[in-house]
Amino acid sequence: MKLGRREFIVKSAVGVGAGMLGSRLASAQQDSSAFFDPYEIVPLGKTGLKGSRMSFGTGMKGWLRESNQTKLGKEAFESLLRAAYDRGVRAFDLADLYGAHPYMAAALKDKDRGDYVVITKIWWKPNGLPEEDRPDPDVIVPRFLKELQTDYIDAVLLHCVTSPRWPQELRRQMDILANLKEKGLVRAHGVSCHSLGALEAAAGEPWVDTVNARINPYGVKMDGPAEKVAPVLQKLHKAGKGVVGMKLIGEGEFRDDEEKRDHSVRYVLGLGCVDFLNVGFEKVEEIDDFAARVRKVPRSSA
């Protein structure tokens, strides 16, 4: 079928335009995939758990079942948790010490429980909680389940271990958590480390499924200088353990320093061994700001 000159020109122009649009869309997709996605669903080591690269920490200045987040009040904190979820956050870091369990349960009560990961922690030390007694995990975890209104918890950690001998000193709690994991009430267990010795012990402990560790390039609020902490995180990662990075913003110390925030995000992603980036957001704007900084980091840096 022959085309008239005018029809030929129009159809050719449309074809060229569609080709250019397709090329631009392909280029945009390629450019997008070349950078980290803050909301990409990633594995937490070899735990079998998967959550968003960006994790919501609920324990900014946490103590006595309060934190900066709970002090926002019920409506504001729950709204903040929902805003994070709506943006794509699928990992939430809680603890008995923070008092965040009821807020979490209420905020996401209408969401599919299998759609997000909950990490929480047992405070086994003196002080820190209103009660003087410290029951074992077989008593504490059932309470956590009720507070979170869930049938299981993705990961339960022993909070704030500092002794390099913690695997020997806390073996009773470890064995109980292992039993709860066998029953399906807990899917993974591990520790939140607050000393370099404790972190090194976690790297060599088979019981550990996942670790919360403090990391930024400046050594602020950390267990040691970055050049000493980073190799231990890489060792943990190589052993198949989940690694959740904390204090990326230096517990808020870099909040007003854009260069430090950018550098910290680039540095931690560049290590290639930190699964979840956990930040204690207090405003929606902070969620969006951090996500934007993650999106600026090329995947080739890892």
Backbone as a ProteinNet text record, in pm:
[ID]
protein_1_A
[PRIMARY]
MKLGRREFIVKSAVGVGAGMLGSRLASAQQDSSAFFDPYEIVPLGKTGLKGSRMSFGTGMKGWLRESNQTKLGKEAFESLLRAAYDRGVRAFDLADLYGAHPYMAAALKDKDRGDYVVITKIWWKPNGLPEEDRPDPDVIVPRFLKELQTDYIDAVLLHCVTSPRWPQELRRQMDILANLKEKGLVRAHGVSCHSLGALEAAAGEPWVDTVNARINPYGVKMDGPAEKVAPVLQKLHKAGKGVVGMKLIGEGEFRDDEEKRDHSVRYVLGLGCVDFLNVGFEKVEEIDDFAARVRKVPRSSA
[TERTIARY]
85.7	0	89.2	66.6	148.2	97.8	190.5	154.3	174.1	81.4	100.2	217	270.7	387.9	360.3	244	210.7	195.7	126	105.2	237.4	327.4	458.6	537.5	533.8	608	554.3	418.6	356.3	392.2	378.2	406.5	553.7	638.7	782.2	814.7	751.8	776.1	729	611.3	559.2	654.2	703.2	794.1	923.1	977.7	1100	1075.7	958.4	925.1	911.1	844.4	826.4	960.5	1046.2	1178.5	1259.1	1252.5	1325.4	1270.8	1135.1	1073.4	1115.5	1112.3	1154.6	1299.2	1381.5	1523.1	1542.7	1465.7	1475.8	1429	1318.8	1267.5	1368.7	1428.1	1528.1	1648.5	1686.8	1801.3	1771.3	1646.5	1607	1608	1557.4	1558.3	1701	1788	1928.1	1993.8	1965.9	2023	1973.4	1842.9	1783.6	1845.9	1865.1	1918.9	2067.1	2131	2273.4	2298.4	2191.5	2203.4	2125.4	2163.1	2095.2	1951.4	1863.6	1722.9	1701.5	1662.5	1646.2	1538.9	1442.6	1330.7	1339.6	1450.9	1468.6	1462.2	1393.3	1384.1	1510.5	1581.7	1710.9	1711.7	1794.5	1803.9	1883.2	1843.6	1918.5	2012.1	2131	2224.4	2160.4	2185.7	2127	2017.6	1952.9	1845.7	1719.2	1706.8	1581.5	1485.4	1520.6	1437.2	1472.5	1371.6	1393.5	1316.8	1381.4	1317	1377.3	1330.4	1381.8	1522.7	1600.3	1736.8	1732.2	1635.4	1621.5	1531.2	1581.3	1509.2	1474.7	1359.5	1311.8	1349.1	1439.6	1475.6	1386.4	1336.7	1237.4	1294.7	1428.9	1486.8	1580.8	1552.3	1638.3	1632.1	1746.6	1755.3	1662	1659.8	1568.5	1614.7	1519.4	1548	1417	1404.3	1286	1156.1	1158.9	1044.9	994.8	1088.2	1057.4	1168.3	1135.8	1235.3	1184.4	1266.9	1219.7	1096.6	1088.1	971.6	845.6	852.7	732.4	689.8	786.1	754.1	681.1	677.7	598	449	413.1	272	216	110.7	53.1	16.8	-58.1	-105.5	10.5	103.3	213.4	309.3	340.5	435.7	375	250.2	187.4	173.4	145.3	137.7	273.3	380.6	515.9	550	512.7	536.6	460	335.2	256.7	315.8	364.1	425.9	548.9	626.1	744.1	701.3	600.3	551.5	499.8	422.2	365	472.9	588.2	698.7	776.2	761.8	830.1	917.7	921.4	1000.1	935.2	1016.2	965.8	1054.9	1125.8	1207.7	1198	1167.3	1147	1225.6	1302.6	1388.3	1330.6	1292.6	1227.3	1309.7	1261.6	1323.3	1230.5	1238.5	1164	1205.4	1332.6	1387.7	1321	1273	1216.7	1067.6	998.2	853.7	773.6	829	765.9	668.2	663.3	580.6	434.4	363.3	221.2	197.1	287.4	272.8	283.8	379.3	400.2	277.1	224.7	107.2	-11.4	-33.9	-148.1	-127.9	-6.1	21	2.9	44.3	40.7	-57.9	-161.2	-255.9	-331.7	-345.4	-419.8	-327.7	-196.8	-101.4	-75.7	-32.7	1.2	126.3	114.9	226.2	348.3	327.6	439.8	509.5	460.5	512.5	627.1	655	760.1	830.4	950.4	1033.6	1035.6	1016.8	1026.3	1144.6	1236.2	1347.2	1322.4	1331.2	1319.6	1427	1438.6	1551.9	1508.9	1577.8	1555.3	1660.2	1612.7	1704.4	1726.7	1844.5	1874.5	1957.5	2000.9	2089.3	2010.6	2079.9	2015.6	1980.5	1891.5	1850.1	1787.5	1755.7	1701.9	1552.7	1494.2	1350.9	1291.2	1162.2	1099.1	1107.8	1098.3	1099.9	1243.1	1254.9	1386.7	1422.3	1321.7	1351.3	1371.2	1447.9	1474.8	1442.4	1317.1	1280.2	1357.3	1361.3	1425.8	1338.8	1395.3	1320.6	1191.3	1180.9	1056.4	940.4	969.7	866.6	851.5	962	960.2	902.1	941.7	896.1	743.9	675.2	528.5	466.3	528	477.2	496.9	613.8	638.8	533.7	500.3	402.7	267.3	228.5	100.9	107.5	218.5	232.5	232.9	295.4	303.8	183.3	97.3	-21.3	15.6	111.2	159.4	184.1	190.6	214.4	362.4	445.7	589.6	664.5	791.7	879.5	992.9	1023.6	1123.9	1261.5	1303	1433.4	1428.3	1480	1491.7	1640.5	1687	1828.2	1845.8	1960.7	2003	2063.8	2007.3	2033.6	2162.9	2244.8	2358.9	2459.9	2510.2	2615.3	2749	2828.6	2957.4	3075.3	3051	3159.5	3203.3	3333.6	3378.5	3346.1	3304.2	3266.2	3114.2	3043.3	2897.5	2844.7	2907.1	2852.6	2855.8	2948.4	2951.8	2858.9	2860.5	2784.9	2633.9	2591.6	2448.4	2396.1	2465.8	2429.6	2289	2245.3	2109.9	2005.4	2017.9	1923.3	1932.4	2053.3	2072.7	2002.6	2015.5	1952.6	1800.3	1746.6	1600.7	1551.1	1624.3	1585.5	1594.1	1694.3	1705.2	1584.6	1536.9	1418.2	1293.8	1283.1	1169.6	1173.2	1293.9	1308.6	1260.1	1292.3	1246.2	1093.9	1031.1	884.6	818.8	898.2	843.4	798.3	821.3	781.8	882	1004.9	1112.3	1176.6	1201	1258	1409.6	1464	1609.5	1645.9	1771.4	1815.5	1958.2	1994.7	2127.4	2150.8	2237	2276.9	2286.1	2272.8	2302.9	2431.7	2536.8	2671	2708.4	2773.2	2817.4	2961.6	3041.6	3186.7	3250.3	3374.6	3444.1	3466.9	3497.6	3517.3	3391.9	3277	3149.2	3118.8	3150.8	3126.5	3213.4	3337.5	3428.3	3382	3330.3	3278.6	3157.8	3074	2955	2994.2	3104.3	3148.1	3185.3	3230.8	3272.8	3174.1	3053.8	2955.7	2848.2	2841.6	2744.1	2598.6	2568.8	2430.2	2378.2	2465.8	2424.6	2372.6	2248.2	2190	2206.9	2193.8	2197.3	2249	2311.8	2376.3	2338.7	2306.9	2296.1	2430	2490.5	2623.5	2630.2	2706.5	2717.9	2828.4	2792.6	2889.9	2866.9	2971.1	2976.9	3125.3	3160.4	3302.5	3378.9	3307.2	3370.1	3396	3350.1	3369.3	3283.4	3179.7	3093.4	2990.8	2981.9	2888.3	2910.2	3036.5	3069.2	3152.7	3184	3260.7	3410.9	3449.4	3589	3596.4	3715.7	3728.8	3677.2	3630.9	3570.9	3664.8	3794.1	3887.9	3903.5	3859.9	3862.4	3726.1	3620.4	3485.8	3449.5	3480.1	3439.8	3488.6	3614.2	3656.7	3578.1	3534	3454.1	3316.7	3259.1	3129.9	3143.6	3254.1	3276.3	3291.6	3353.8	3367.4	3230.3	3145.7	3009.3	2932.5	2942.6	2870.9	2918.6	3048.9	3105.8	3059.1	3035.2	2986.7	2836.9	2771.1	2629.3	2536.4	2591.7	2508.3	2449.7	2326.6	2267.1	2340.8	2353	2417.6	2323.4	2282.7	2199.7	2287.3	2308.9	2394	2317	2373.3	2312.3	2406.8	2354.3	2432.1	2493.6	2427.7	2478.1	2478.4	2387.9	2383.2	2444.1	2520.5	2590.4	2497.1	2382.9	2278.4	2236.3	2219.8	2171.5	2280	2405.3	2512.5	2539.5	2503.9	2525.3	2397.2	2297.4	2165.8	2172.1	2259.5	2267.4	2390.1	2452.5	2572	2548.1	2511.2	2476.6	2594.7	2713.2	2830.2	2858	2845.4	2869	2761.2	2637.7	2530.9	2553.8	2587.5	2615.5	2733.1	2839.2	2959.6	2933.2	2856.3	2826.8	2746.5	2645.2	2563.8	2648.6	2731.7	2819.6	2916.1	2971.2	3070.1	3008.4	2894.3	2833	2786.2	2724.3	2682.7	2804.6	2910.9	3031.8	3100.9	3074.5	3135.1	3085.3	2962.5	2907	2872.3	2866.6	2840.4	2730.5	2665.7	2558.7	2425.7	2339.7	2213.9	2109	2078	1976.9	2046.4	2001.5	2050.9	1946.3	1974.1	1876	1895	1790.1	1798.3	1676.5	1699.7	1590.8	1520.1	1434.6	1364	1265.5	1259.9	1165	1067.1	1092.7	1005.7	997.5	887.2	871.6	981	1014.6	1117.7	1252	1280.3	1405.9	1406.3	1291.2	1280.4	1312.7	1249	1268.2	1410.7	1468	1605	1702.9	1688.5	1780	1763.3	1638.9	1613.4	1679.2	1670.3	1730.8	1882.4	1943.9	2090	2131.1	2049.5	2077.7	2071.1	1971.9	1953	2067.4	2147	2258.7	2383.5	2382.6	2503.2	2502	2602.1	2606.4	2636.3	2570.1	2592.4	2736.6	2802.4	2939.9	3034.6	2986.4	3072.3	3084.9	2992.7	2995.3	3092.3
-118.6	0	123.5	211.2	330.8	438.6	518.7	629.8	759.1	854	988.1	1056.2	1156.6	1224.7	1279	1346.1	1405.3	1295.6	1184.6	1075.4	1010.4	996.9	937.7	1021.6	1153.7	1244.7	1237.1	1236	1230.5	1101.5	988.8	860	845.8	899.3	894	973.8	1090.9	1176.3	1108.3	1043	971.6	859.3	786.2	676.4	723.1	832.7	888.3	935	1002.5	1051.7	937.9	829.9	714.6	650.6	644.3	586.6	667.9	801.6	889.2	876.5	868.9	854.6	723	615	485.6	487.3	554.6	565	640.6	750.6	829.3	749.4	673.2	591.5	482.9	420	317.7	376.8	496	563.8	599.1	646.6	683.1	560.6	446.5	323.9	280.8	291.3	253.6	343.4	475.4	569.9	541	508.4	480.5	356.7	251	126.9	138.8	243.8	263.2	318.7	361.1	419.7	335.7	347	273.1	321.5	226.9	255.7	240.7	347.5	338	239.2	214.1	127.7	-11.2	-41.5	-173.5	-281	-390.3	-500.9	-585.9	-597.3	-666.4	-772.4	-876.2	-980.3	-930.7	-975.9	-948.2	-1066	-1057.6	-1168.7	-1295.7	-1407.2	-1535.3	-1578.8	-1479.1	-1508.9	-1558	-1530.2	-1557.7	-1441	-1338.9	-1219.5	-1119.8	-1046.6	-942.2	-816.6	-703.4	-576.3	-466.8	-346.2	-233.5	-196.5	-149.6	-105.6	1.7	90.1	196.1	146.2	152.9	102.6	217.8	208.6	313.2	273.5	348.7	327.1	408.2	344.4	410.4	448.7	445.1	463.5	580.9	691.8	809	854.2	849.8	883	793.1	663.8	571.1	533.8	534.3	499	493.8	400.5	388.4	382.5	306.8	288.4	420.4	508.8	633.8	660.5	737.9	783.7	915.5	981.3	1104.5	1078.1	956.7	923.6	907.2	833	814.8	947.5	1035	1165.6	1258.1	1218.8	1294.6	1283.9	1176.8	1150.3	1044.6	979.9	866.6	901.5	1007.7	1041.2	1076	1157.4	1201.9	1088.2	1005	895.8	792	754.4	656.1	708.8	836.8	898.6	893.8	914.6	909.5	767.4	668	528.8	494.6	541.2	514.7	585.8	707.2	781.8	708.3	651.9	574.7	452.2	382.2	263.9	300.9	407.4	449.4	484.6	528.3	560.8	437.8	328.3	206	144.8	203.6	144.8	13.2	-92.7	-225.1	-291.2	-208.4	-259.5	-160.7	-211.9	-125.6	-182.4	-96.3	-136.7	-83.5	-175.8	-141.6	-195.2	-173.6	-231.6	-207.1	-296.6	-276.4	-144.2	-111.3	11.1	136.8	129.7	248.5	266.8	158	167.8	185.7	140	167.1	59.5	-54.8	-166.8	-130.5	-69	-40.8	55.1	149.2	244.7	172.2	82	4.7	-79.4	-145.8	-231.4	-151	-34.2	47.8	109.9	154.1	224.1	134.1	7.1	-81.9	-197.1	-175.6	-283.8	-332	-245.8	-284.4	-329.5	-344.2	-385.4	-535.9	-592	-734.4	-757	-839.9	-862.4	-920.5	-995.6	-1052.8	-955	-831.6	-731.2	-649	-663.6	-583.8	-662.9	-618	-683.8	-602.2	-671	-608	-667.7	-581.2	-620	-555.2	-632	-571.9	-631.3	-573.3	-608.3	-625	-716.7	-743.1	-667.3	-586.1	-517.4	-606.7	-667.3	-767.2	-710	-583	-520.4	-455.2	-415.8	-333.1	-195.5	-125.8	9.8	6.5	120.5	127.5	106.5	22.7	-5.3	25	52.8	83.4	-31.7	-158.1	-273	-307.3	-362.4	-405.1	-545	-631.7	-769.5	-778.1	-880.1	-903.2	-1048.8	-1077.6	-1216.3	-1264.5	-1394.6	-1453.4	-1435.8	-1460.1	-1440.4	-1519.9	-1636.7	-1714.4	-1644.4	-1545.7	-1461.4	-1330.8	-1274.7	-1143.3	-1149.3	-1249.1	-1255	-1268.4	-1352.2	-1353.7	-1216.7	-1139.2	-1002.2	-916.8	-929.5	-854.9	-888.2	-1016.5	-1058.6	-991.9	-982.7	-917.2	-767.8	-704.8	-560.5	-527.2	-615	-592.4	-648.2	-722.9	-784.3	-867.1	-957.2	-1040.8	-1182.3	-1276.4	-1416.3	-1451	-1365.5	-1390.9	-1258.8	-1262.9	-1146.9	-1186.9	-1102.7	-1138	-1158.1	-1066.7	-1082.1	-1023.2	-1098.9	-1051.5	-1049.9	-934.9	-918.1	-899.1	-940.3	-903.7	-765	-672.5	-529.9	-485.1	-411.7	-339.8	-430.5	-530.5	-614.8	-542	-548.9	-479	-570.6	-677.1	-765.5	-854	-871	-964.7	-1109.8	-1134.6	-1268.5	-1288	-1200.8	-1211	-1348.4	-1418.2	-1549.8	-1651.9	-1635.7	-1723.4	-1670.9	-1540.2	-1479.4	-1480.1	-1477.9	-1469.6	-1598	-1707.7	-1833.4	-1880.8	-1858.4	-1900.4	-1829.7	-1696.5	-1621.5	-1664.8	-1692	-1736.6	-1869.2	-1962.7	-2094.2	-2083.4	-1996.1	-1978.3	-1917.9	-1820.4	-1759.7	-1861.8	-1947.8	-2053.5	-2146.5	-2176.4	-2260.5	-2190.5	-2059.9	-1983	-1976.5	-1974.8	-1977.5	-2110.7	-2219.5	-2352.4	-2360.8	-2288.9	-2289.3	-2194.4	-2113.8	-2021.3	-1887.4	-1864.7	-1736.3	-1627.1	-1667.8	-1576.8	-1634.8	-1553.3	-1605.3	-1592.1	-1503.7	-1487.7	-1426.9	-1447.1	-1385.6	-1334.5	-1243.8	-1184.8	-1084.3	-986.9	-889.7	-750.1	-653.5	-513.9	-481.9	-449	-436.9	-292.8	-277.1	-144.4	-146	-232.5	-230.1	-309.1	-277.5	-347.4	-494	-520.1	-657.4	-740.8	-682.3	-753.4	-780	-683.1	-696.7	-807.9	-812.8	-917.9	-1055.7	-1062.1	-1189.8	-1235.2	-1140.5	-1173.6	-1234	-1185	-1234.5	-1382.3	-1428.7	-1567.4	-1657.9	-1607	-1684	-1742.3	-1875.4	-1937.4	-1904.5	-1880	-1850.6	-1722.1	-1631.1	-1498.8	-1508.1	-1465.3	-1454.5	-1313.7	-1214.3	-1075.6	-985.4	-875.1	-783.3	-639.4	-561.5	-416.5	-356.2	-278.1	-223.5	-77.4	-0.9	143	170.1	247.1	270.4	405.6	482.6	603.2	632.5	717.6	736.9	819.4	878.8	971.5	911.2	789.5	726.4	785.6	861.1	927.3	828.6	820.7	729.9	585	548.6	415.6	337.4	213.1	124.6	139.5	226.6	248.8	325.3	355.4	425.8	341	407.5	336.4	233.7	263.4	169.9	40.8	40.3	-83	-153	-74.5	-133.2	-196	-127.2	-174.3	-315.9	-352	-489.4	-595.8	-562.1	-658.1	-674.5	-565	-573.7	-658.1	-642.3	-722.2	-870.5	-897.1	-1035.9	-1094.8	-1014.4	-1057.7	-1089.5	-999.2	-1015.4	-1140.5	-1161.8	-1278.5	-1408.6	-1402.8	-1520.5	-1543.9	-1457	-1473.8	-1411.8	-1336	-1272.9	-1141.3	-1112.1	-984.9	-870.9	-758.2	-640.7	-521.2	-466.7	-346	-232.5	-134	-21.1	84.9	127	232.1	352.6	465.2	587.9	642.8	622.6	677.1	829.8	888.1	1033.9	1075.5	984.6	1016.1	1049.2	975.5	1003	1149.9	1197.7	1333.7	1439.4	1402.8	1503.5	1561.3	1485.9	1536.3	1597.5	1612.9	1657	1788.7	1878.9	2010.2	2024.2	1912.5	1915.5	1827.9	1891.3	1816.7	1736.5	1792.7	1723.6	1595.8	1603.1	1484	1378.8	1421.9	1324.7	1252.1	1329	1268.2	1170.9	1216	1133.1	1005.1	1015.8	898.6	796	842.4	750.3	683.9	763	707	604.9	639.4	551.8	417.5	420.9	296.2	209.4	268.9	190.6	134.6	212.2	169.4	52.1	28.1	-86.9	-218.4	-218.3	-337.7	-449.9	-418.5	-525.1	-488	-373.3	-330.3	-348.3	-435	-468.1	-358.1	-324.1	-221.7	-96.9	19.4	147	199.3	190.6	220.9	362.4	443.7	583.8	618.4	692.6	731.7	857.7	842.4	957.1	1016.1	1148.7	1217.5	1304.8	1319.1	1399.1	1331.3	1355	1303.1	1358.9	1485.6	1548.7	1476	1420.9	1348.5	1216.9	1153.1	1030.5	1062	1167.2	1203.6	1250.4	1322.4	1371.7	1254.7	1158.1	1044.8	961	940.2	862.7	929.8	1061.3	1134.9	1117.4	1112.8	1096	954.8	856	719.2	712.5	779	773.9	839.6	919.7	986.3	898.7	785.2	702.2	596.9	597.5	496.4	357.8	256.6	120.4	76.1	136.9	100.5	134.5	215.6	253.4	140	42.4	-68.9	-177.4
0	0	0	-98.6	-109.2	-15.1	42.7	129.4	55.4	77.7	23.4	93.5	29.2	84.3	223.7	243.6	373.2	479.4	444.4	540.2	577.9	478.8	503.7	603.5	586.3	674.3	816.6	830.8	963.2	1033.7	962.6	1025.8	1059.8	976.2	1006	1130.2	1141.3	1258.3	1385.4	1376.9	1493.5	1533.3	1433.3	1461.1	1525.1	1474.3	1531.5	1673.6	1694.3	1828.8	1927.4	1885.5	1974.4	2006.5	1903.7	1926.6	2025.5	2011.2	2102.9	2244.2	2256.4	2387.9	2451.5	2370.7	2422.3	2466.7	2387.5	2421.9	2552	2570.1	2692.5	2812.9	2793.9	2904.1	2941.6	2840.4	2867.9	2938.3	2891.8	2954.2	3098.8	3124.5	3261.1	3351	3293.9	3373.2	3405.4	3304.2	3324.2	3427.6	3418.6	3513.7	3654.4	3665	3795.9	3859.2	3779.6	3834.1	3866.3	3818.6	3845.3	3985	4052	4185.3	4286.7	4412.5	4518.5	4535.2	4561.6	4589.3	4740	4810.1	4955.3	4998.5	4909.6	4945.2	4879.7	4818.7	4759.8	4868.6	4839.4	4934.4	4921.9	5032.6	5032.6	5142.9	5127.7	5232	5352.4	5470.1	5592.5	5615.5	5556.7	5563.7	5510.6	5579.7	5540.6	5638.2	5701	5796.1	5727.1	5597.3	5526.9	5533.9	5612	5624.1	5515.3	5468.1	5368.9	5409.3	5395	5426.8	5341.8	5361.4	5282.9	5327.4	5229.9	5262.7	5372.2	5367	5466.6	5578.8	5701	5817.3	5911.5	5975.2	6066.9	6210	6270.5	6410	6502.1	6606.4	6693.4	6829.2	6843.2	6976	6991.4	6924.2	6941.5	7087.9	7156.5	7299.4	7381.9	7347.6	7415.5	7554.6	7650.4	7790.1	7865.8	7957.8	8043.1	7962.1	7853.2	7762.2	7704	7677.9	7608.2	7506.7	7404.6	7308.2	7251.6	7171.9	7108.2	7023.2	6966.3	6883.6	6968.3	7078.9	7160.9	7223.7	7248.5	7307.4	7209.9	7082.6	6985.7	7017.3	7088.9	7119.1	7025.6	7069.5	6996.9	6852.5	6832.4	6697.5	6604.7	6652.4	6567.3	6535.5	6635.4	6611.8	6518.4	6540.8	6454	6311.5	6298.1	6165.3	6095.4	6171.2	6116.1	6069	6147.9	6108	5980.3	5971.9	5850.4	5729.6	5749.3	5639.1	5587.5	5679.7	5639.8	5558.6	5607.1	5536.8	5397.9	5389.3	5261.3	5159.7	5206.5	5116.1	5071.9	5147.4	5108.6	5215.7	5336	5444.1	5486.1	5488.4	5525.3	5631.1	5708.2	5818.5	5933.3	6051.8	6168.4	6286.2	6350.8	6461.4	6592.5	6681.6	6807.6	6923.6	7045.3	7165.2	7283.1	7381.4	7505.7	7570.4	7557.6	7615.5	7560.7	7435	7368.8	7395.5	7430.8	7451.9	7324.3	7211.8	7082.1	7035.7	7103.1	7055.8	7031.2	7126.7	7104.3	6988.1	6968	6857.9	6723.9	6716.7	6594.6	6563	6663	6643.5	6590.9	6648.1	6607.1	6469.3	6441.7	6316	6194.2	6204.9	6089.3	6106.3	6188.2	6217.1	6093.6	5991.9	5872	5758.9	5787.1	5684	5692.9	5581	5576.7	5661.3	5764.4	5855.9	5784	5679.8	5606.8	5514.9	5511.5	5418.8	5476.9	5605.9	5667.2	5777.7	5811.9	5911.8	6040.1	6152.4	6284.4	6359.7	6399	6486.9	6622.3	6729.9	6861.9	6953.4	7073.3	7159.3	7304.9	7370.5	7512.8	7594.4	7688.2	7778.9	7900.6	7908.6	8010.9	8126.2	8113.2	8211.5	8325.2	8432.2	8535.8	8478.7	8545.8	8505.3	8365.1	8312.2	8176.9	8164.1	8250.7	8249.1	8386.4	8392.9	8522.3	8623.1	8574.2	8664.2	8706.5	8825.7	8872.6	8822.5	8806.9	8766.8	8615.4	8573.8	8432	8399.2	8363.5	8330.2	8207.3	8189.7	8072.9	7948.2	7829.5	7705	7693	7761.4	7751.7	7820	7904.1	7965.5	7887.7	7844.8	7779.1	7638.2	7559.4	7420.7	7409.6	7491.2	7485.6	7513.2	7603.2	7626.1	7501.1	7438.7	7315.5	7208.9	7196.3	7095.8	7119.3	7246.3	7279.2	7249.4	7286.4	7263.9	7114.4	7035.6	6891.1	6815.6	6886.9	6827.6	6704.8	6724.2	6615.4	6666.1	6573.7	6609.3	6613.9	6557.5	6554.7	6545.8	6581.7	6567.8	6475.4	6379.9	6280.2	6342.9	6428	6493.2	6633.3	6729.5	6867.8	6903.5	6951.4	6985.5	7135	7185.1	7319.9	7309	7382.8	7362.6	7431.8	7358	7415.1	7483.7	7410.6	7467.5	7453.7	7557.4	7559.1	7592.1	7665.6	7706.1	7589.4	7568.4	7465	7499.6	7625.3	7669.4	7673.8	7605.8	7613.9	7567.6	7470.6	7433.2	7547.5	7639.2	7756.3	7866.4	7886.7	7996.5	7972.1	7848.1	7816.5	7752.3	7774.6	7708.8	7744.1	7867.1	7905.2	7818.2	7806.2	7723	7576.9	7531.9	7393.6	7367.6	7460.1	7443.4	7442.7	7526.5	7530.4	7399.2	7347.7	7219.8	7106.3	7111	7009.9	7015	7134.9	7150.9	7097.3	7122.6	7070.5	6917.8	6862.6	6716.3	6660.7	6727.2	6685	6686.1	6779.1	6790	6691	6620.9	6522	6577.6	6706.9	6765.9	6732.6	6706.5	6667	6541.7	6442	6317.4	6310.1	6388.6	6393.5	6527.7	6569.4	6694.2	6677.9	6766.3	6756.7	6866.3	6837.4	6938.7	6879.3	6967.2	6936.1	7010	6936.3	6996	7028.3	7145	7188.2	7238.1	7179.9	7201.6	7089.3	7058.8	6951.3	6988	7115.5	7159.8	7144.7	7177.7	7163	7016.3	6932.3	6788.4	6730	6770.2	6723.3	6771	6894.1	6944.9	6864	6821.2	6741.6	6607.5	6550	6419.4	6424.5	6539.6	6551.5	6622.5	6653.5	6729.6	6635.9	6621.6	6530.7	6564.5	6692.4	6734.1	6670.7	6639.4	6589.8	6446.7	6427.8	6293.5	6237.7	6325.1	6279.3	6389.9	6348.8	6442.7	6409.3	6511.9	6498.2	6540.8	6452.6	6480.1	6440.3	6514.9	6491.2	6388.9	6284.1	6178.1	6109.2	6097.8	6014.7	5992.6	5898.8	5868.1	5970.2	6066.7	6160.4	6298.6	6321.5	6451.8	6561.2	6525	6622.7	6678.2	6812.1	6880.2	6836	6816.1	6765.9	6866.7	6829.4	6916.4	6895.2	6804.6	6772.8	6642.4	6594.6	6466.8	6351.5	6247.2	6133.8	6074.1	6070.6	6008.4	6088.2	6214.4	6293.7	6293.4	6289.2	6291.6	6157	6047.3	5914.4	5882.5	5910.9	5881.2	5958.4	6079.4	6156.4	6092.1	6043.5	5974.1	5847.5	5778.2	5658.2	5693.1	5805.9	5852.9	5887.3	5953.5	5985.4	5857.9	5762.2	5634.7	5561.2	5559.6	5491	5556.5	5687.7	5760.4	5741.5	5665	5636.5	5738.2	5831	5934.2	5880.9	5923.1	5887.1	5956	5887.4	5945.6	5930.7	6045	6047.6	6098.4	6014.9	6051.9	6129.1	6242.9	6325.2	6331.2	6377.8	6400.8	6272.3	6160.4	6034.6	6035.8	6114	6126.4	6259.9	6321.5	6445.7	6560.1	6566.4	6665.5	6658.5	6534.8	6510.5	6501.7	6527.5	6527.3	6389	6282.4	6146.5	6088.7	6171.7	6124.1	6046	6086.7	6022	5932.2	5899.2	5815	5692.7	5582	5461.2	5408	5413.4	5361.7	5440.4	5572.5	5654.6	5632.4	5616.6	5591.7	5458.9	5356.5	5226.2	5234.5	5297.4	5305.3	5384.4	5492.5	5574.3	5496	5423.5	5343.5	5236	5166.1	5062	5121.7	5236.3	5299.5	5338.5	5405.9	5454.8	5338.6	5237.6	5121.6	5048.7	5045.9	4977	5042.1	5170.8	5237.6	5179	5130.4	5067.7	5163.7	5293.7	5391.6	5490.2	5471.9	5562	5489.7	5543.6	5476.4	5492.3	5618.2	5646.8	5701.5	5655.6	5707.3	5804.8	5932.6	6035.7	6090	6078.3	6120.9	6206.1	6313.6	6403.3	6355.7	6258.3	6201.5	6302.4	6304.9	6392.3	6314.4	6184.1	6097.3	5960.9	5891.2	5755.7	5666.2	5686.8	5604.2	5616.3	5733.8	5753.2	5675.5	5665.6	5585.1	5439.9	5387.1	5247.4	5220.2	5315.1	5299.1	5291.2	5381.1	5382.5	5255.8	5214.3	5092.7	4972.1	4965	4853	4851.6	4968.8	4976.4	4934.6	4967.8	4924.9	4771.7	4712.4	4567.9	4489.7	4555	4488	4480.3	4549.3	4557.3	4446	4357.5	4251.4	4307.8	4250.6	4297	4273	4179.7	4149.3	4263.5	4361.8	4474.6	4575.6	4568.6	4666	4622.7
[MASK]
++++++++++++++++++++++++++++++++++++++++++++++++++++++++++++++++++++++++++++++++++++++++++++++++++++++++++++++++++++++++++++++++++++++++++++++++++++++++++++++++++++++++++++++++++++++++++++++++++++++++++++++++++++++++++++++++++++++++++++++++++++++++++++++++++++++++++++++++++++++++++++++++++++++++++++++

